[in-house]
Amino acid sequence: MNMEKQLQLSTIKAGSFVNIVSVDAGQDLANRLATMGLLPGVQIKVVNNSHPGPFVVEIKGSRVALGRGMVSKIIVSPGQ
C-alpha cells in the first residue's frame, strides 16, 4: 500500500515537482483537466503559486494557468 504524503496542489511551492494522485472533482471539471493532460500518474512542475496571481503549472513542456478552485481539487504527492 502506498503511504506517500498526499497534498492539495494549491499548497505546493513554486519550483516543486509533484505527481498527480487524483482529481477530487465532478465529471465536468475532471474531463476539463484531463483534456489539459492533468491526469493521475502525470508529473507536473509548479511554476507560480503567488497570491494574487494565477496558479501556473508546467506539464510536458507547456505552461497552463489554473484557477484556485481547480487546484484545490487536485491531489498530488511529492515528485522528483
C-alpha positions in Angstrom: 0.0 0.0 0.0 1.3 3.4 -1.0 1.6 5.7 2.1 3.2 8.6 0.3 2.3 12.1 1.5 -0.7 13.4 -0.3 -1.5 17.1 -0.5 -3.7 19.6 -2.4 -1.9 21.0 -5.4 -2.8 24.5 -4.0 -0.3 24.0 -1.1 2.7 23.3 -3.3 5.5 25.9 -3.6 6.8 27.2 -6.9 9.7 25.2 -8.3 8.4 21.9 -6.9 7.7 18.8 -9.0 4.7 16.7 -8.0 2.8 13.7 -9.3 -0.9 13.8 -9.7 -2.6 11.2 -7.5 -6.3 12.0 -8.1 -8.7 14.7 -9.1 -11.4 15.2 -6.4 -13.9 16.9 -8.7 -17.1 16.4 -10.6 -17.1 14.8 -14.1 -17.1 18.1 -15.9 -14.0 19.5 -14.2 -12.2 16.1 -14.2 -12.8 16.0 -18.0 -11.6 19.5 -18.5 -8.4 18.8 -16.5 -7.9 15.6 -18.4 -8.0 17.4 -21.8 -5.2 19.6 -20.5 -3.2 16.4 -19.6 -3.7 16.7 -15.9 -4.3 13.0 -15.1 -3.4 10.7 -12.3 0.2 9.5 -12.7 1.4 12.6 -14.6 4.3 14.6 -13.2 3.9 18.4 -13.2 6.0 21.3 -12.1 4.5 24.2 -10.1 5.7 27.4 -11.9 3.8 30.1 -9.9 1.8 29.9 -6.7 1.8 33.5 -5.5 -1.2 35.5 -4.2 -2.6 37.3 -6.0 -1.9 35.9 -9.4 -2.6 32.8 -11.4 -1.6 29.3 -10.3 0.7 28.1 -13.2 1.9 24.6 -13.8 4.2 23.1 -16.4 3.1 19.8 -17.9 5.1 18.1 -20.7 6.8 21.4 -21.7 3.6 23.5 -21.7 2.5 26.0 -19.2 -1.1 26.1 -18.0 -2.8 28.6 -15.8 -5.4 27.1 -13.4 -8.0 28.7 -11.2 -7.6 28.4 -7.4 -10.7 26.4 -7.1 -9.4 23.8 -9.6 -6.0 23.4 -7.9 -7.7 22.8 -4.5 -9.3 19.7 -6.1 -6.1 18.2 -7.5 -4.4 15.8 -5.0 -0.6 15.3 -5.5 2.3 13.6 -4.0 5.9 14.9 -4.0 7.8 14.1 -7.2 11.5 14.0 -8.2 
